[in-house]
Amino acid sequence: MYKEILITRDEREGRAAVLEDGVLSEFLIAREERQVGSIYKGRVANVLPGMNAAFVDLGLERNGFLCADDAAAHLGEEASASLKNVNIKDMLKVDQEVIVQVVKEAVGTKGARITSYVTMPGRYLVLLPSASYTGVSRRVEDEKERERLRQIAEKAKPDGMGVIVRTSAVGRSAEELERELKFLVRSWNRVQKISKRRRAPAILHQELALIDKIVRDILHTDVNRLVIDNAEEHAKVIERLEVTAPKMIERVFLYNHDVPLFEFYGIDQEIENALSRKVWLESGGYLIIDRTEALWAIDVNTGKYIGKTASLADTILKTNLEAVREICRQLRLRDIGGIIIVDFIDMESASDRRRLLSEVVEELKKDRTRTHLVGMTELGLVQLTRKREGKDLDLVLREECPYCTGRGRLLSPGTVALRIRRDILKRTATEDTEAVFVEMHPRVGKDFLGQDGEDLQALEQHLECAVYVKVSEDFHQEDYVIELGRRKDMARKIEKLTMGQKAEVYLEEGFGSNSRSATAVMNGNLVEALNLGDRVGDIVELRISDINAAVPKATLIR
């Protein structure tokens, strides 16, 4: 597999893309200081025995959340082990100062998740200052190499501290690992010295910037090229690699062309696709990816794919296996975390289901983030969990819609039109008036007026007064304005059209699904564009041909 990392940087943000055989598999973005991994000296704000947790003031917008199982590191390894099931009130008290590390970003109304079990990650090792454990990554499968790395770490680690050996340490010499371990110990000692000088709440250690994290966590020997479009950042990477991995320097390139780096590689369009609810598969099938407050739901569909064999089972299996690869890529690309439920196309064969789950396991091995296949339910739903550390791509790049407040749906034009009618009837029942003025979105206006203005005429007859209607694209589809008053005052709010009046307009759908005509807006008036139903979506020039109808008529000039 050919693996590339692309990094683009400007004054406001840094972005990085990981490509595997030319396909975007990971996307990282940094617009503000990242909290995960940062170490703070906090002050306990609240102790909640009922939740067996505490809230800690970190000096951030919201207090950090510290559960009891993560709170005992300051007591020492033996004491914290014996207090595993003890209530939080026996470990912490209000105003107590504690050193903690952020393990999950603050999301929405929830503050950051924190722990007192601090870790200091390096390129090859992770230092555990509050534990004496020595471990090797489970992804190191060769037993001889696992034992070699374990012995090196066990011999080099300081008394009272622990070490985890990362996958990237495979093949590294004892000298390289010992050198990094000494650096991590010095870093931890520096954190402790800063802690003694600062009063809580205070930050003691800021997690690395985007490019530093890439060099530490992603730029390993399986990467063929690292391309950067910023000369200053390119120089920084070279400087870091001279110390940590000099052999990787020859794989780092500076991009210096007129066409932006991400545009040249087509990354921006891929990112747009990653925000889409619908993801097409090469076979013609597709995924639907939805999020709820509790979990992510992914639905697999055959779509246009009908298979090249006569067997429906083979078609379903092929679509499901292709979906597995795309789903696992989307998990990484969107940085989806938490509970994921996948509804694959039903398979009757037990062997096909086993093959599907086996494919899931293999694809998840590519993921740097801890991801677990829970299994398949009786209904055929595949359950996954993926560690959530920060905001997923959707939360980073988008915000809740202020109009639908996150529902993803709006009231239909017909529903809003009926609501307007009810509001008019309610107000005119208690207020004497000569006329009514109402302004709304054009799509709502079509339903409010009705075919040939029949609904408007019926309302006027019921009210025994004139109703003046104005439409505006500036209105949100669910918004409208109703005014009651004297007829001449209400009439002034409408700009009347004249015979032969011309205007260049955008054609919208007509009244009803079977209409041969289109509609358009001219000076706040909804007009019917005669016999132009096949031109919907075009910009044309119209001339008013009839102003006596309830809905003015217009014909095409060009």
C-alpha positions in Angstrom: 0.0 0.0 0.0 1.3 3.4 -1.0 0.7 5.9 1.9 1.0 9.7 1.7 0.5 12.5 4.2 -0.4 15.9 2.9 -0.2 19.0 5.2 -1.4 22.4 4.4 -1.1 25.4 6.8 -2.1 29.0 6.8 -2.7 31.7 9.4 -6.0 30.4 10.6 -5.9 26.6 10.5 -3.8 23.5 9.8 -5.1 20.5 7.9 -3.7 17.1 7.2 -4.9 14.3 4.9 -3.7 10.7 4.9 -4.0 8.9 1.6 -3.8 5.2 1.1 -3.3 4.2 -2.5 -4.6 7.6 -3.5 -7.8 7.3 -1.4 -8.4 9.7 1.5 -8.5 7.6 4.7 -7.9 10.2 7.5 -8.4 13.9 7.8 -7.1 16.1 10.7 -7.8 19.7 11.3 -6.6 22.2 13.9 -8.2 25.6 14.4 -7.7 26.0 18.1 -5.6 24.5 20.8 -6.5 20.8 21.3 -7.3 19.8 24.8 -6.9 16.0 24.6 -3.5 15.1 26.0 -3.0 18.4 27.8 -2.1 18.3 31.5 -3.7 20.7 34.0 -3.4 21.6 37.7 -7.1 21.7 38.6 -9.1 22.6 41.7 -12.0 20.4 42.7 -15.2 22.4 42.3 -17.8 19.8 43.3 -17.8 16.3 44.7 -20.9 14.3 43.8 -21.2 11.0 45.8 -24.4 10.0 43.9 -22.5 10.0 40.6 -19.3 8.8 42.2 -17.5 11.6 40.4 -16.2 15.2 40.8 -16.1 18.3 38.7 -12.7 20.0 38.5 -12.0 23.6 37.5 -9.3 23.6 34.8 -9.6 27.2 33.9 -11.6 26.3 30.8 -15.1 27.2 29.7 -16.6 24.2 31.5 -15.3 22.1 34.4 -13.7 18.8 33.7 -15.5 15.5 34.7 -13.5 13.1 36.9 -15.0 9.8 37.8 -13.9 7.9 40.9 -12.0 5.2 38.9 -9.8 7.9 37.4 -9.2 9.9 40.5 -6.9 7.9 42.7 -3.5 8.3 41.0 -2.3 11.0 43.5 -2.6 8.4 46.3 0.1 6.1 44.9 -0.3 2.8 43.0 -0.9 0.5 45.9 -3.4 2.9 47.6 -5.3 3.6 44.4 -5.6 -0.1 43.7 -7.1 -0.7 47.1 -9.5 2.2 46.7 -10.8 1.0 43.3 -14.4 0.6 44.6 -14.3 3.4 47.2 -16.6 6.5 46.9 -15.3 9.7 45.4 -15.9 11.6 48.7 -13.2 9.4 50.4 -10.6 10.5 47.8 -11.3 14.1 47.0 -12.7 17.2 48.7 -13.8 20.6 47.4 -10.9 23.0 46.7 -8.3 20.2 46.7 -5.7 20.6 43.9 -5.1 17.7 41.5 -3.0 17.1 38.5 -5.1 15.7 35.7 -5.0 15.0 31.9 -7.8 15.5 29.4 -8.7 12.2 27.7 -11.9 13.4 25.9 -12.6 16.8 24.5 -15.5 18.9 25.8 -18.5 18.4 23.4 -21.7 20.3 23.5 -22.8 21.0 27.1 -20.4 18.3 28.5 -17.1 19.3 29.9 -13.8 17.5 29.1 -13.4 14.0 30.5 -10.2 13.9 32.7 -8.1 11.4 34.6 -5.4 11.7 37.3 -3.5 8.8 35.6 -1.3 11.0 33.4 0.6 9.6 30.4 3.4 11.1 28.4 3.4 9.7 24.8 6.4 9.7 22.6 7.1 8.4 19.1 8.0 4.9 20.3 7.0 4.8 24.0 4.4 6.0 26.4 5.5 6.9 29.9 3.2 6.1 32.8 4.4 8.3 35.8 1.8 6.9 38.3 2.1 3.1 37.5 4.9 0.6 37.4 3.4 -1.5 34.5 5.4 -2.5 31.5 3.4 -3.4 28.3 3.8 -3.9 24.6 1.2 -2.9 22.0 -1.1 -5.8 21.1 -0.4 -4.9 17.4 3.1 -6.2 17.8 2.4 -9.8 17.0 5.8 -11.4 16.7 6.5 -13.0 20.1 10.3 -12.6 19.9 10.0 -8.9 19.1 7.5 -8.5 21.9 9.8 -10.0 24.4 12.8 -8.0 23.2 10.9 -4.7 23.5 9.5 -5.7 26.9 13.0 -6.4 28.2 14.4 -3.1 26.9 11.5 -1.2 28.5 11.7 -3.1 31.8 15.4 -2.4 32.1 15.3 1.3 31.1 12.2 2.5 33.0 12.7 4.4 36.2 11.6 2.9 39.5 7.9 3.6 40.3 7.0 4.4 36.7 5.6 2.4 33.9 6.1 2.2 30.1 4.0 1.1 27.2 5.9 0.2 24.0 4.1 1.4 20.8 3.9 -0.4 17.5 6.3 2.0 15.9 9.1 0.7 18.2 9.3 -2.5 16.2 12.9 -2.9 14.9 14.2 0.1 16.9 17.5 -0.3 18.9 17.7 -0.2 22.6 19.7 3.1 22.4 16.8 4.8 20.5 14.2 3.6 22.9 16.3 4.6 26.0 17.0 8.0 24.5 13.3 8.7 24.0 12.4 7.4 27.5 14.9 9.8 29.1 13.3 12.6 27.1 9.8 11.6 28.4 11.0 11.4 32.0 12.6 14.9 31.7 9.3 16.2 30.3 7.4 14.7 33.2 9.8 16.2 35.7 9.3 19.6 34.0 5.5 19.2 34.5 6.0 18.6 38.2 8.3 21.6 38.6 5.8 23.9 36.8 3.0 22.5 39.1 4.9 23.6 42.2 5.1 27.1 40.9 1.6 27.6 39.7 -1.7 27.8 41.5 -4.8 26.0 40.3 -6.4 26.2 37.8 -3.4 26.2 35.4 -2.1 24.4 32.4 1.1 22.5 33.0 1.6 20.8 29.6 0.0 21.7 26.2 -0.5 18.7 23.8 1.5 19.0 20.6 0.4 21.0 17.6 -1.0 19.2 14.6 2.2 18.7 12.7 4.1 17.6 15.8 1.4 15.0 16.5 1.6 13.7 12.9 5.4 13.3 13.1 5.0 11.5 16.4 1.9 9.3 15.7 1.6 8.8 12.0 4.9 9.4 10.2 6.3 5.9 10.5 8.2 3.6 8.1 4.9 2.7 6.3 4.6 6.2 5.0 6.1 6.7 1.6 5.8 10.5 1.3 5.0 13.5 3.5 4.2 16.7 1.5 3.9 20.1 3.1 3.0 23.4 1.4 4.5 25.7 4.1 8.3 26.3 4.1 8.4 27.1 7.9 6.5 24.0 8.9 8.6 21.9 6.5 11.8 23.1 8.2 10.3 22.2 11.6 9.5 18.7 10.5 13.1 18.2 9.1 14.5 19.5 12.4 12.4 17.1 14.5 13.2 14.1 12.3 17.0 14.8 12.5 16.6 13.9 16.2 13.9 11.2 16.2 14.0 9.5 12.7 16.7 10.8 10.4 16.1 8.1 7.8 12.6 9.5 7.2 13.9 12.9 6.1 14.3 11.8 2.5 10.5 11.1 2.4 9.6 14.7 3.3 8.9 17.1 0.4 8.0 20.8 0.2 5.1 21.6 -2.2 5.6 24.9 -4.0 3.2 25.4 -6.8 0.4 27.8 -7.8 -2.4 25.3 -7.5 -3.2 24.7 -3.8 -2.0 21.4 -2.4 -5.4 20.0 -1.4 -7.0 21.2 -4.7 -4.2 19.4 -6.7 -5.0 16.2 -4.9 -8.8 16.7 -5.0 -8.9 16.6 -1.2 -11.4 19.4 -0.7 -14.1 17.6 -2.7 -13.4 14.4 -0.7 -14.0 16.3 2.5 -17.3 17.6 1.2 -18.3 14.0 0.5 -17.3 13.1 4.0 -20.0 15.4 5.3 -22.7 13.8 3.2 -25.3 11.5 4.7 -25.3 9.3 1.6 -22.0 7.6 0.6 -22.0 5.7 -2.8 -20.1 2.4 -3.2 -18.3 1.7 -6.4 -20.7 -1.2 -7.2 -23.7 1.1 -7.1 -24.8 0.3 -3.6 -24.7 3.0 -0.9 -24.5 3.8 2.8 -26.7 6.1 4.8 -24.9 7.5 7.9 -26.9 9.1 10.6 -26.1 10.3 14.1 -28.3 10.4 17.2 -27.5 11.6 20.7 -26.8 8.0 21.8 -25.1 6.4 18.7 -24.3 6.3 15.0 -26.5 4.3 12.7 -25.2 3.1 9.3 -27.6 1.4 6.8 -26.3 -0.6 3.8 -28.3 -0.7 0.6 -27.8 -2.5 -2.8 -28.9 0.6 -4.7 -28.2 0.3 -8.4 -26.1 -2.8 -8.0 -27.9 -5.9 -9.4 -24.8 -8.2 -9.5 -23.1 -10.1 -12.4 -24.3 -13.5 -11.3 -27.7 -15.1 -11.0 -27.3 -15.5 -7.3 -28.9 -12.9 -5.1 -26.9 -14.2 -2.1 -23.6 -13.5 -4.0 -24.8 -9.9 -4.9 -25.7 -9.2 -1.2 -22.4 -10.6 0.0 -20.4 -8.6 -2.5 -22.2 -5.4 -1.5 -21.8 -6.1 2.2 -18.1 -6.8 1.9 -17.6 -3.6 -0.1 -19.6 -1.8 2.5 -17.3 -3.1 5.3 -14.3 -1.5 3.7 -16.0 1.8 3.1 -17.6 1.9 6.6 -14.2 1.3 8.3 -12.7 4.1 6.1 -15.6 6.4 7.0 -15.0 5.8 10.7 -11.4 6.9 10.4 -12.2 9.8 7.9 -15.0 11.3 10.0 -13.4 10.3 13.3 -16.6 8.8 14.4 -16.6 7.7 18.1 -18.9 6.0 20.5 -21.4 3.3 19.6 -21.9 2.4 16.0 -24.7 0.2 14.7 -24.5 -1.2 11.2 -27.5 -2.6 9.4 -26.0 -4.7 6.6 -28.2 -6.3 4.0 -29.7 -9.5 5.4 -27.7 -12.7 4.7 -29.3 -16.1 5.2 -26.0 -18.0 5.1 -24.1 -18.4 8.4 -20.8 -18.8 6.5 -21.5 -15.4 4.7 -22.1 -13.8 8.1 -18.9 -15.2 9.5 -17.0 -14.0 6.5 -18.5 -10.5 6.9 -17.4 -10.3 10.6 -14.0 -11.6 9.7 -13.7 -8.8 7.1 -14.7 -6.2 9.7 -11.9 -7.4 12.0 -9.3 -7.2 9.3 -10.4 -3.7 8.2 -10.4 -2.4 11.8 -6.7 -3.3 12.1 -6.0 -0.2 9.9 -7.5 2.1 12.5 -5.1 3.9 14.9 -8.0 4.6 17.3 -9.1 1.7 19.5 -12.1 0.1 17.8 -13.9 -3.0 19.0 -16.3 -5.4 17.2 -18.9 -6.3 19.8 -20.7 -8.8 17.5 -23.9 -9.3 15.5 -27.4 -9.3 17.1 -30.2 -11.7 16.4 -31.6 -9.0 14.1 -28.4 -9.0 12.1 -27.2 -5.6 13.3 -23.4 -5.4 13.7 -22.3 -3.5 16.9 -19.0 -1.6 17.0 -17.5 0.8 19.5 -14.7 3.3 18.7 -12.9 5.4 21.3 -14.1 9.0 21.2 -11.3 11.4 22.0 -12.5 14.7 20.5 -15.0 16.2 18.2 -15.7 14.2 15.0 -15.4 15.9 11.6 -19.1 16.8 11.5 -18.9 18.7 14.8 -15.7 20.4 13.8 -16.9 21.7 10.4 -20.6 22.2 11.0 -23.0 23.5 13.6 -26.6 22.8 14.4 -29.0 24.3 11.9 -30.5 27.4 13.6 -33.7 26.9 11.6 -34.6 23.3 12.3 -32.6 23.1 15.6 -30.9 19.9 14.6 -34.0 18.0 13.4 -32.8 18.0 9.8 -36.4 18.7 8.6 -38.6 21.7 8.1 -42.3 22.2 8.2 -43.7 21.6 4.7 -45.0 24.6 2.7 -48.5 23.2 2.9 -48.2 22.9 6.7 -47.0 26.5 7.0 -49.7 27.8 4.7 -52.4 26.2 6.8 -50.8 27.6 10.0 -50.9 31.1 8.4 -54.6 30.6 7.6 -55.4 29.6 11.1 -53.5 32.5 12.6 -55.4 34.9 10.3 -58.7 33.4 11.4 -57.7 33.6 15.0 -56.7 37.3 14.9 -59.6 38.5 12.8 -62.0 36.8 15.1 -61.0 39.1 17.9 -60.0 42.3 16.0 -62.1 44.4 13.5 -60.2 45.0 10.3 -60.7 46.2 6.7 -57.9 44.1 5.3 -55.1 41.7 6.0 -51.5 41.8 4.8 -49.4 38.7 4.9 -45.8 38.1 3.8 -44.2 34.6 3.4 -41.7 32.5 1.5 -42.7 31.9 -2.2 -43.0 28.1 -1.8 -45.4 28.7 1.1 -47.2 31.4 -1.1 -48.1 28.8 -3.7 -49.9 26.6 -1.2 -51.5 29.7 0.5 -52.9 31.0 -2.8 -53.9 27.7 -4.3 -54.5 26.8 -7.9 -55.5 30.0 -9.7 -55.8 31.7 -6.3 -58.8 29.7 -5.4 -57.8 29.3 -1.7 -57.1 33.0 -1.3 -60.5 33.9 -2.8 -62.2 31.4 -0.5 -60.4 33.0 2.5 -61.4 36.5 1.5 -65.1 35.5 1.1 -65.0 33.9 4.6 -63.4 36.9 6.2 -65.4 39.4 4.1 -62.3 41.5 3.7 -59.3 41.8 1.3 -56.1 39.7 1.9 -52.9 41.1 0.3 -50.1 38.6 -0.2 -46.4 39.4 -0.6 -43.7 36.7 -1.1 -40.0 37.1 -0.4 -37.0 34.8 -0.8 -35.5 36.5 2.2 -38.1 34.8 4.5 -37.3 31.4 6.0 -39.8 28.8 4.9 -41.3 28.6 8.4 -41.5 32.3 9.0 -44.3 34.8 8.0 -45.7 38.2 9.0 -49.4 39.0 9.4 -50.7 42.6 9.7 -54.3 43.9 10.1 -55.4 47.4 9.3 -57.2 49.8 7.0 -57.5 48.6 3.4 -55.5 51.5 1.8 -52.6 51.0 4.3 -52.4 47.3 3.6 -52.7 47.8 -0.1 -49.7 50.2 -0.1 -47.5 47.3 1.1 -48.0 45.5 -2.2 -46.2 46.7 -5.4 -48.9 46.2 -8.1 -47.8 44.8 -11.5 -48.8 46.4 -14.8 -49.7 44.9 -18.1 -46.6 44.4 -20.3 -44.2 44.7 -17.3 -41.0 42.8 -17.9 -38.5 41.1 -15.6 -35.8 38.5 -15.6 -36.8 35.8 -13.2 -35.9 32.3 -11.9 -38.5 29.7 -12.6 -39.8 27.5 -9.8 -42.3 24.6 -9.9 -45.9 25.5 -10.7 -49.1 25.0 -8.8 -49.6 21.3 -8.2 -47.4 18.4 -9.5 -49.2 18.2 -12.8 -49.0 21.8 -13.7 -47.8 22.7 -17.2 -46.8 26.1 -15.9 -44.1 27.4 -13.7 -44.1 30.1 -11.0 -41.8 33.1 -10.5 -41.5 36.2 -8.2 -41.9 39.7 -9.7 -41.6 42.6 -7.3 -42.9 40.5 -4.4 -45.8 39.1 -6.4 -46.1 35.4 -7.2 -46.9 35.0 -10.9 -47.8 32.1 -13.0 -45.4 31.6 -16.0 -47.7 30.0 -18.6 -46.6 26.8 -20.3 -43.1 26.9 -18.9 -43.3 23.9 -16.6 -40.5 22.2 -18.6 -38.2 25.2 -18.0 -38.2 25.0 -14.1 -34.7 26.0 -12.9 -34.0 28.3 -15.8 -33.5 32.1 -15.7 -35.8 33.7 -18.3 -37.4 37.1 -19.2 -41.2 37.3 -18.7 -43.9 39.8 -19.6 -47.1 40.2 -17.6 -50.0 39.2 -19.7 -53.0 39.2 -17.3 -53.3 41.2 -14.0 -57.0 40.6 -13.4 -56.6 37.0 -12.2 -56.1 36.3 -8.5 -52.6 35.1 -9.6 -51.1 37.3 -12.3 -50.1 35.6 -15.5 -46.9 36.0 -17.5 -45.5 34.8 -20.8 -42.0 34.1 -22.1 -40.1 36.8 -23.9 -36.8 34.9 -24.2 
